[in-house]
Amino acid sequence: MRFNFELTEPDPDPDSSSRKSLTPKEDILWVPLQNHPLFTSSTSTSTSLEGDAAPQPPSNLLAWDGASRLYYWDSNLRCLHRISIGLGDPDPTSVLAASPSKVLRTDVEINFEVHKISIDRNGSALLLSGAYGLCVMYLYGLSSSKDDSIICRTVSIGSQIYFNGRNVIHVRKISWHPYSDTHLGILSSDSVFRLFDLSSDVLQPEQEYYLQPVEPGRSRNAASICPVDFSFGGDHLWDRFSVFVLFSDGSVYILCPIVPFKSVYKWESVLEIYSDAEMFGLKSANPVAVNNSNLAIFWLEATFPELAHESKERGLSTLKAHPYAIFDASLCLQGPLRKVCHGVEDEDLAVRGAECEGHAVSFLYDLAGKDSILVTAWSGGQLQIDALSDEIQPVWTVGSPPRLRLSSHNHILGLAMLCESISGELPVVKLDQPHDHTVWLGHPPPLLRLAIVDLALPRKTESSSHISMFADPLMPERIYSVHDGGIDSIVLHFLPFTSQSSGKDETVRSPAVHPVLSTCQVENSTPSPLCGFIALSDSFGYSWIVVITSNKECVVLEMKTLNLLVPVHVDMEKESANSEEWTYRNPPDIISKELLSGPKVVLVPQGSPNLRSVAADSIEGRSTLHQYLNLFHENYVEYAHKVYFELKHHGPQLKRIIDDQHARLGEAKEKLSKVVNKQSGLVNRIEHATQRHNLLEQRLHCLRNLPGAHKKPLSKAERELKSKLDQFTRVELDALRASIDTLRARLGRFTQSLKGDVPNQPRKIGGRNNVLDAQISQLKSSITKLSLVNSENTKKVKLIESALKNQEICR
């Protein structure tokens, strides 16, 4: 019998009556998750309330705390459902859910459409994000007496920066920091990455990094300065202090090191990179490497003061990061990351642009073994999979001091810095370069191209394809891609550095792509988007995918994790007659080999020659019988007990296997009978298909004789021009409009700040009026120039489109 004990979350007021109550809920019913009453309703999710907004990526209204609670945001009722789940009980492959679910409501009204929810690592706060709002909902609240729901405290994040009614800065990506319970990372359309500390200030960011990937005035296209996505690094050397930023043209940049204040890290991990900097950096013959490693060691000792102690106590298990910033240096924007070359002939490929169609839409960092995998999704439906071929190292730009926000005791409360890329051309990294020519020299790590996967998504003319990606929690070699057509699984069969470290000489194998779920019910039909998807896993190696459709239907799919990475080797030279040898080569380990070999052979001790004449009740006879009985008990009786215990233990498993085999045998018989029944129909269909094929060949022959059939394909230069035009129409104009809107918003804030400073500084206005007027006039002139450029570009695009149409008509 199941009991569910509901713990009412504690109230911050100690005198509150809502304390932890261990009251068993008798009306709890455990049902399969896909049959939960919450997901069996016929009402679909509400549509967007913002009007004609920009197309959004797939919504994700599901979140899992990593244990036994699943959260679902109801867009119709604007509330959060907390569902208690049980994984692998009673059947190892089942997922049960408690009904009814617990309803959690916000203490303030949510006046925007929620597109995504995500939970922090300790399960205490939930992020609600949308195109026009961003807030955090604390899951420990007060019980309501009206509808038996829980009222949770909800706060808005960065409302003065992103959603103040006058600003047009859009949030591109938001994510919880993996090493902090209170920090959020936000990448916005104004090319600024911000870290918010929810425990101190939810309106003002703790850290701000203004990204400048190209020098001012050197940008060839707006796609190179439009950020799209970002991802935090994994638990590997300097990766844990890194942030990867993706821009619209597919270029990837790295910010390192970025550490949230008061975040916690493992002692062994920090000591490893500290020792690496001392060993390979300080002892290098290159002065640049020595200088870079000195800065890294100085930063580590200031951020983690325990490293500077001579004792270096081994009793410490974790280290807390202290607020620190180098006073005369800012972080360098490392990149763009380029492909590693195999020789001189590949140098052009390393500097060449993107090989995929469209523009970049999303990014994923995945740590699989010893390899740092970077996956870039493109609007044309391709996934670009790369691996870092070298380690990430921190790089600073000396001479560019950051701006610090200090307390009354001169403690750092926040910082802001301008992150510029390295000026000049980056060297092309080759595989045959020695290790001393790349380590601690400030070069960004090159990329090793693993594969380009084409998902074969349907072509869209109005808007590009939006693709979201996440890694499997149990098997990091498997990546899930979520798009309008459903969910696909990509399994990486080749990891270069993981295979090298394990001593395996594996051949390069392309990834395996498997469709997991398709949202197109009928061929050539419009796919219905998904509104929720999450990956579940337990400690026994079972994994599931939970999907919520737009019709509020729940689908639970069990994902196989075993034998996916093992290649199948078939030896065609051996005869097929050795079936018995193949059957008995690898027997299933249901019963241990020790029991199958039987009891151990025991040598009977040699007795006296007159043993037969000894009476059984004599002293010598009793000792001999006692000795034989001990030998019998130690071997045969204990063996019988082991056999009995193991057979009893494996009995249910054997019964399950036998039942499964019988069920599969019955299914095979049914399929065979269906094939026999459909054989005549298949023969008729084959004949009809053959006739149809002949008819189509005749029609194709007639079509080839038409005058417009010999149309020449586009040349390489024409294809490059067409791709540039597509990119120009999709990205450039939107980026210019966003830049104009951003400048207008900054000008508005600047003028308002001037009006607010007028009564406080009556004497200083006269000395600064000229400078402020010059700045305002400069901003206005830049806005007019941008508007002129925008109008000219629009005219050029229209002229090019009309010219292309005229050429097509002439052909």
N, C-alpha and C positions, 0 to 999 in steps of 0.2 A: 504493500500500500504506500502511495506517495503522499508526502506532506510538504507543503510550501510555506515557509515561515517568512512573513512579510516584515521587513525591517523599515520602519519609518525613519527617514533620514533626520539626523540631529539638527535642532534649531540652534543658531548661534546664541540665542538668549538662554542663559542657564536656568532661568525660572520658567521656561516654556513648558507646557504640559505635553508637548509632542515628543516623547522620548522613545527609545527603542522598545518596541513591544513585540514579544515573541508569541504572537497569537496565531495559531494554526488556521489557515484558510481551508475550510472543509468543502467549499464550492469550486475548488480548482479542478479542472479537467485537462488531462494531458492528451493531446491529439498530434498527429503528424503536422509539421510546420506548413506544408502546402495545403492542408485542410483546415487551417485556423480560421475561425469566423471573421477575423479582421480582413482576410484576403479573399473571402468567398463572396464579398459584396459585388454587385453588378455596376456600382457607380465607378466611373473613371476619374482620374485625377483632373484637377481643375487646370484650365489653361492659364496662360500668362496674363497678369493684370496690368502690365506696363505698356500695353499697346504695341506698337510696331517697334519692338526692340530688336537688337542685333541677334542673329542666330546663336543659340547657346549650345555648348557641348552637352552630351548625354547627362541627364539629371541622375543624381545618386542620392536617394532619400533613405538609404539603409546604412546602419553602422553597427559594429560589433565591438564589445569591450574586451575581447580576447578570452573570455571565461564562459559565463552562462547567461549573458543578457544581450538581447538583440533590440535595436532601437529603429523605429520607423516613423518618419514624419508624415502626418496626414495633411495634405495640401487643402483638402476641403474643409476640415474642422480646425485647421491651424493649431494642431496639438501634436505631442510626441507620445508614441506608444512604446512602452517598455515590456518586452516579451521575455519571459524566462524560458530557456531552452535546455534540453538535455541531449548531448551528443553520444551516439552509440549505445543507447539503452532503450529497449531491451536487446534489439538487434544491433550488431556493430555498425551497420550501414544506415541506420535510421536517425532522423532528427525530430525530436518531439518538442512541442511548445505548450506552455501553460495557457489555458483559456479560463477566464477573460484576461486581457492584457491590462497593465497598469497605465493610466493616462497621466501624463505630465504636461502642465500648461505653464506658459510664460506669465510673469507678473506684469508685463507691459504688452501692449498690442504690437503684433508683427504686421507692419503695413507694407511688406514687400513679398514677392514670390520667392520661396526658398527653392534653390536648385540643387544644393548639395549640403550634406551634413557629414561631420567627421568628429570622432571622439578622441580625447587625449589618451595618453598611455596608461594612466591610472584609473580611467573610467569615471572621473568626477565632473568633467565639463564637456559640453557638446557645442560644436560650431555650427551655426546656421548662416549660410552664405547665399546671396542672390545677386542679380545684376544691379539692384538698387538698394542693397542693404547688407549689413554684416553685423552679427551679434553672437555672443557666447551665452549659453544657457547652462547654469550650474545645476547638476542633477540631484543635489541634496537640498530639499525644500520642505515646506510645511504642507500638511494634509488639509485639504479643503473639506468643509462640512456639507457643501452643496451637492457635488456629484462624485464624491469619493476619489477625487483626483489630487495630484500633488502640485502645488504652486511653486515654481522654481524661479529664483532670481535670474534676471536676464539683463545683460549690459551690452551697449553698442560699442563697436571697436572702430576707432579712427574716424568718427563721424565728422570731425572738422576738416579732415583731409579728403575723404572720398565722397561722402554723401551729405554735403551741406546745402544742396539746392542750387548753388551757383557754380559748383565745380564740375568739370567733365572728366575727371580722372577715373578711369575704370580699373577694377581689380582683375588682373590676369590670372593669378593663381594665389591660393592661400593654403598653408599647411602647418600642422603642429611640428614643433622641433622635436627630433627623436630623443634628445638628451635633456629635455626640460619638460616639466609638467605645466608650466605657466607661460611659455613663449610661443608666439605665432609669427610665422614669416609670411610677408605679403609682397608680391610683385605687382606693380601697377603700370598703367600705360604711359606714365611720364618717365619711364626708365629709372625708377627708384625702387630699391629693395629695402624694406623696413622690417625690423624686429620689434614686436610689442611684448611687454612684460605685463601680463594681466594681474599680477599680484601687486604692482606698484601704480601703474597708470594705463588706462584703457584708451585714452584719447591721444596721448603723445607717445611716439615711438621711442623705444630705448636706444635703437641704433638705426641709422639711415646711411644707405650707400647709393650715391648718385652715379649711375652707370653711363660711361661715355666710351662706347666700343670703337669709335673712329674719331680722328681729330676734327675739330670744328672746320667746316668748309670742305672736307675731303670726302664726304659721303656721296657715292654714286647713285644710290637708291635709298628710299626711305625704309625698305625692308630690313636693312642692316642695322637700324636703330630702333626697331619696334620689338620690344620684348614679348614673348609669347608664354613661356612656361619656365618653371625652375624646379629643382629637386635638391634635397639635402643629401649629403654623402652617407655612406654606410660605415660599419664598424671595421675600418681598415686604415691604419697609419694616419696620414693627414687627411684622408677622405672624410673622417668624422668631423673635421673642422672646415669642410668645404661646402660651397653652394654652387651648383651648376645652373647656368642661365642660358636659355634657348631664345634666339631671335628669329624673326619671321623668315629670313633668308636661309635658315638651317644652321647658322653658325652657333657654336657652343662656347661659352666662356666660363671661367672658374674664378671664384672669389675665395681666397684662403689666406689667413685663417679668420673665421667668424665664429665667435663663441658667445652664447647668451650669458649674461651676468648671473652668477650663482647656479649655473648648470653643473651637473655631476658627471664625472667620467671615471673610468677604471684606472687604478694606479698603474697596473701593468701596461695598459695601452699608452698612457702618457709617457711613462718611463721608456718605452720602446722607441718612440720617435725622438725623445730627448737623447738617448744613447746613439741613435742613428745620426743625428745632427753632429754630435761630438766626434763620432768615428769617421764618417765620410765627408763631412763638411770642413771641420777645422783642420784636418790632416791633408786637405787637398793642396796641390801645387798651384792651383788657379786662384788669384786674389779675389775674383768675383765670387767664387764658391765659398771662400772663407768669410767674406763680408755678408753674404746671404745667410750662411749658417750661424754667424754671430748674432744677426738680428733675430733669427728664429729661436736661438737659445735664450737670448735676453727676453724675448716675448714670453717664452714658456716659463721662465723663472719668475717673471712678474705676474703672470696670470695664475700660475700654480706655485706659490711661494714654498711649498714643501719640497720642491725639487732642488732649491738652492741650499737647503740644509745639508750640512756635511754628513749627518747621521743617515739620512734617507731611510727612515724607518720602514721596515718590511711589514709592520703590523697594520699599516694603512691599506684599506681595500678600495677606497674611492677618494677622489679629489674634487673640491669645489672651485669653480672658476671665479677669480676676483676681477672686478672691473679694471680694465687697463687698456691704454692705447699709446703707441709710440708718438711722442709729441711732435716730431718733425717728419713724419712719413705717413702715407696713406696706402691702403691696399691697392695692388695692381690688378687690373682686370685681365687675367691671363687668357689669351686666345687671339683669334679663333683657333680651336683645336683642328689640326690637320692630319691627314692620313700619313702613315709611315710608308717609306718608299723602299722598294727592293733593289733599285739601281738607278742609273742615270736616266733611263728612258721613262721612269715613272715620276720624275720630278714635276712635270707639268700636271699630272693627275693630282698631286698633293695640294696644289694651289688652286685647282679648278673648282668651280662652284658645285652646287648640289646636283646629284645624279637622278633625283626623283622629281616627280611632276608636282606643280603647284607650289605651295608654301608650307612651312612647318607649322603644325597645330598643337603638338603636345610632346612631352619629354618624360623619360623614365630612367632613373638610376637603379641598377640592380646589382647587388653583391652576390656573386655565385662562386663559392670557394675562394680561390685566390684572384679571381678576375673581377674587375669593375666594368660592368656592362652598361653602355649608354644606348638607349633606344629612342630614335626620333621618328615621330609619325608625321606623314605629309598629307596634305589635303587630297592628293591624287590617289590615296589608298595604299601607299607603300610604307613599310617600316624599315628604317635604316639602323642596323645593329652593328655597333662598334664596341671594341674593348680598349681600355687604356693600356698602351704598351710600355708605360713607365709610371713611376710613382709621382703623386702630386706633392709639390713642395711650396711653402709660403713665399710670396714675393711682395715686396713693398716698393713704393715710389718715394724715394728720399727727396725732401724739399717741398713736399705738398702736405702741410700740417693739417690735421683734422680739427673740427670744431667740437669742443667739449662743453657739456652742461654740468656744472658743479653744484654741490650743496653748500650750505653755510660752513661746513667743516672741510671744504675742499675735497670732497669725495665725488668720484665720477658717477653722475646719474644717467648720462646719455652721451652719445657721440654721433657725429655726421662727417662723412668724408666723400671726396670726389674720387672715383675709381676710374682711371684711364688705362687704356690698353698700351702696350709697348709700342713706341714709335719706331718706324722703320720696318723693313721686311724681316720676317722670322726665318731662321735657318731651316732647311729641309732636313728632317731626321731620317736616317737610313738604318736598316737593320744591322748592318755590319759595322756601325760605329762603336768604338770602345766605350766602356762605362764612364770613364773619367771625362769624356767630352760632353756629357749630358747631365750629370748629377749636380745639383745645387748651383746651376748656372742661370736660373731664372727663366728657362724656357718652358712653355706649357707642354704637358705630356702629349705625345702624338697618339693617334687613333689607329688601331688595327681593325680593318674592315672584316667582319665575320660574314655578313650576308645582307642582302636587300630582299625583303619579303613583300610580295605583291598580294594584297588581300582580295584583289579582283572585285572591288566594290563597284556598284553601278555608278555611271557617270552622272554628275549633277551639273546643271547649267546655272541655276540661280544661286546656289550657295555651295561651298565646298564641304567635304566630308569631315565630320568631327570624330576624332578617335581618342578614347581614353584607354590607359594601360595600367595594369597592376600585376605584381609578381605573386606567384603561388606561395602561401606561407610555409608550406612544408618542403617544396622542391623549387628553389630559386631558379633552376634552369628552365622552368616553365613560366611563360609570360602570357597573360590574357589581354586581348585587345577587344574593347567594347566600342561598337559603332552602330550606325543606324540599321544595319542588316542583321545584327545579333552579336554573338561573342565567338571569338576564335582563340584557339590555344596554339602557341608557338613554343616548341621544345628545342632547346639548344643542345645539340649532340656533341659539340666541340667547344671546349674551353681551353685556350692555349696554355695559360700559365698554371691552371689547376692540373692539367694533364702532365705538364712538365715537372711540377713539384712532386707529384705522386709517382714519377718514374715510368709513366705509361707512354708508349710511342703510338699514339692514336692517329689515324688518318683524318684529314679534314672532311667533315661531313656537313652537309647543309641542314638547316633546321627543318623540323617536321611541323607542318601546319595542319591542324585538325579543327573543323567546325564544331563548336560546342552547342550553340543554340542559334536558330534562325528565326527572325521575326517576320519573315515573308511567308505567310500561310499558303499562298498560291503563287505559282510562277508568274513573274512580271507584275506582281502586285506591289503596292506601296508599303514599305516596311513600317511597322508600328514601333516607335522608340521605347526604350526601357527607361523606367524611372527609379530603379534601384538594383544594385548588384553588390555582392559581398562574397568573400571567400572564407569558409569556416574550416577548422582543423582541430583534431584532438591529439592527445599524447600517444595514441596507439597507431598513428600513421594514416588515419582516414581523413579525407578531404572532401569538401562539398562546395558547390557554387549555388548561392541563393539569388534568385532573380525576381524582381517585381515588374510586371508589365504595366503599360499605360491603362489597361483595364482593371488594374488592382488584383491581378492574379499572381500567385506565388508559385514559382517553379524551383524545385530542389533537385540538383544533379550531383550524383556521386562521381568524384574524379579519381581515376586510378593513378596511383603514384609509383607502383612497383613495376620494374622491367621496362619503363619507358625510355631509359637511357642506355639499355643494353642492346647493342646491335645484334641482329639475327644473321648468323653465318651458316650458309648452306654449302656443304661439300658435295659437288655434283659428280666427283670421280668415284665415290663409294657406291656400291651397289645398294639398291633399295631393298634387297632381301634381308638385310640385317635389322629387321624391325624388332625382333626379340631383344637383340643387343641394345638397341636404342631405348626400349622400354625399361630394361633393367639397369641401364647405365646410371641414371639419376633417379632412384626411387624416392618418393615423397617422404620427408622426415616426420611422419605422423607418430611412429613408434621409434624410440631411440635404438641405435645400432647395438648398444650394449645388451638390450633385452632380446633383440632378434638373434644374436649370437648364442644365446642360451646361457645356463649357469656355468660358472668356471669349473674346470676339471680339477678335482682335489685328489691329491695323492694320499692314499690311505697309509697311515704310519705302519711300519713293519712291526708285527707282533712276535711273540715268542713262539717256538715250534710247537709247544704243548698247549696252544691256546684253546684248541677244541676240547681238551680234557679239563679245562678250568670250569668250575661251577659258576653259574650266573650270580648266585647270592654271596659269593666269596668277595673278599676285598679286592683282589686282582681283577676279577670279572666285573665288579661294579665300576672300578676306575676305567677299565677298557670300554665298557658300554657308555659311560659318561663322556669319554673322549670322542667316541663315534657320534653320539647324539649332538655334541657341540659342533662337530664338523658338518653334520647334516643341517643343523639349524642356521649356521653361519652362511651356508651356500644356498641350499635348496629352499628352505623356508623363507629366508629373506628375499630370494629371487622371486618366489611365488607372491610375496607381499608387494614387491615392486611391480610385477606384471599386473596384479589386481588393481593397484592404485593407478597405474598409467592407463590401463584399459578403461577404468571408470572415469578418469579425467578426460580422456579423448573420445569417450563414447558419444557425447553430444556433437562434437566436431565431425566425427565420422558419419553420424546420422545426417548432419547438415550437408556434408559432401555427397553422400549417396542420394539424398533427396534432390540435390541440385543436379546430379548426373541424370537421374530419372526424369526430372523436368526437362532438361536439355534434350534427352533422348526422345521424349514425347513431342517437343517442339520440332525436332529434326524430322520425325515421322510425319507430322502434320505438313511441314514444308514440302517434303517429298511427295506426299499425296496431292498437294496443291499444284506442284510442278507437273505431275502426271496429268492432272485434270486440265491444266492450261497449255499442254504441249500442242494440241491441235490448234488452239487459238494463236499460239506463238508462231506456228508455221504459216498460218494465214497472214499474220501481221508482217512476217518477214517477206512474204511474196508481195504484199501490198507496198512495203517499204522499198523493195527492189524496183517495182514499177514506178513508184514516185521518184526514186533516184534517177531512173532513166529519163523521166519527164523533165526533171530539173536540169539534167545535163543538156537536153535539147533547148530549154529556155535559156540556159547560160550561153550556149553557142549562139543563139539569136541575139542576146544582149551584147555579146562581144563585137558583133558587127555594127552596132550603133555608133554614130559619130562621136558621142561624148564618152565612150567607154575607154578611150586611150588617153585619159587624162594623166599627165605626168605627176608623180609624187613630188612633194616639197623637197627642195634641196636642204643641205645641212644649214646653210646660212639662213634660208627662209624659216626653217624650224626654230633656229635660235632666235630670230626676230619675233616669231609668233609667241615663243615662251616669254620673251621680255615684255611683249605687249600684254599678255595675260597677267603677268606679275604686276605690270604697271597699273592695269585697270583694277586689279583686286586690292593692291596694297598701297600704292603710291598716293592715290587721291585720298584714301581714308587716313593715311598717316599725315598728310598735309593738313587735312581738316582737323585732325586731333591736335596737331601742333598749334594751329591757329587758336583753337578753343582753349588749349592749355595756357598759351600766352595771354589770352584775354582774362582767364581766371586769375592768373598771377598778377596781372595789371589791376584787376579789381581788388584783390587782397592788399596790394601795395598801396593803392589810393585810400582804402579804408583804414589801413594802419597809419597813413599820414594824417587823416582826419582825427583819429584817436589820439595822436601825439600832439595836436595843436594846443589844447588847453594846458597840457603838462609842460610844454617847452616853449613858452612865448618868446624867450630871449634868443633861442638858438635857431629859430626858423629863418631869420634874415641871413645867417651865414651859410645855410645849406639849401636855400631855395634854388639857386642856380644849378647845383649838382642834381637835385631831385627832378627839376624840370628837364634837364638834359637826358636823364634816364627815362623819363616818361616819353619824351619825344622819340628817343631811340627805340623804345618798345613799340610805339605807334607806327614808326616807319617800318620796323621789321614785320609788323602785322600786315601793313599794306603791301609790302613786297611779297610776303607769302601768299596773300590773296591774289596778287597779279600772277605769280607763278602758278597758282592753282588754276586760275582761269585760262592761262596760256596752255597748260598741260591738258586741260579739258578740250580745248579747241584742237590741239594736236591729235589727241585720241580720236576725236570725231572725224578729222581729216583722214587719218590712217584707216579707220573703219570704213569710211566711204570709198577710199581707194581700193581696199581689199574687196569690197562688194562689187565694185566696177570690174576688177580683174576676174572675179568669179563669173560675172555675167558675160564678159567677153569670151571666156573659155567655153 
